[in-house]
Amino acid sequence: MKVNLDENTAIVTGGAQGIGKAIVQSLVENGASVAIVDIDVQSGNETTQEIQETGGKCIFVEADVANPQQMESAAKTITSELGDIQILINNAGINTRSERVPIHQYTLDDWHRILQVDLTGVFVVSRTIIPYMLKNPPGRIVNISSIAGLVPLRLQSAFVAAKAGVVNLTRSMALELGPQGILVNAVAPGSTLTKGTKALFYGEDGAYTEKAASLLSHIPLGRPGNVEEIAAAVLFLVAPEASYVNGTILTVDGGWTAGYTRDW
């Protein structure tokens, strides 16, 4: 997919690796100058160098998306080095770091940690960057939610709550900002194969693990998505051709949320 993003400056939070890195690469390949905002300094610098070596324009700015002071500093650095901001991708996110448990066993620390990044982070970054975008509309914002924000999943109470919050926050932002020339949409990925999830999906023989096979039995396409497929959805939403798409949640899940394919 090729679109014209020449003379556009984009910010991708959590762009150092995984889905975020694929989004960065896609935007650069289509002409945008991109700022990666992440707390992972090593991966951020590596991704930036990788893109610069291919001729793309990319910078890395270390910042915590939930920290207003750090984000304001990041915004000033980005506009100073890359110019006016037209595109914001709120991608940074985390999930449960320990064993998944029901809500009555869920720790308050994990609840606060996940909500702080996955929901408050979207708010803080958007609140910081939108005034810069309003100086030179039109603009595009894409928030990365999850199918966990659309359908109830067990044993992930904080993640589900945060991503559901992102869904309606996206719609609210679309109502407020659409009249001012900024379109706001979200992408809701399903199960996506990243470096971090490969251990979950694949055994030593390269075949799907039993747990993964059970999960994939719910997906009509019978496989996890890949990061490039998520990035392609984001690219569509920021493309000039998507000029009448506002307030939508684009689900990229292989049909998972459409319903189960197996017989009952």
Secondary structure, DSSP 8 states (H G I E B T S, - for coil): -----TT-EEEEETTTSHHHHHHHHHHHHTT-EEEEEES-HHHHHHHHHHHHHTT--EEEEE--TT-HHHHHHHHHHHHHHH-S--EEEE-------S----GGG--HHHHHHHHIIIIIHHHHHHHHHHHHHHTS--EEEEEE--GGGTS--TT-HHHHHHHHHHHHHHHHHHHHHGGGTEEEEEEEE-SEE-TTTHHHHB-TTSSB-HHHHHHHTTSTT-S-EEHHHHHHHHHHHHSGGGTT--S-EEEESTTGGG---S--
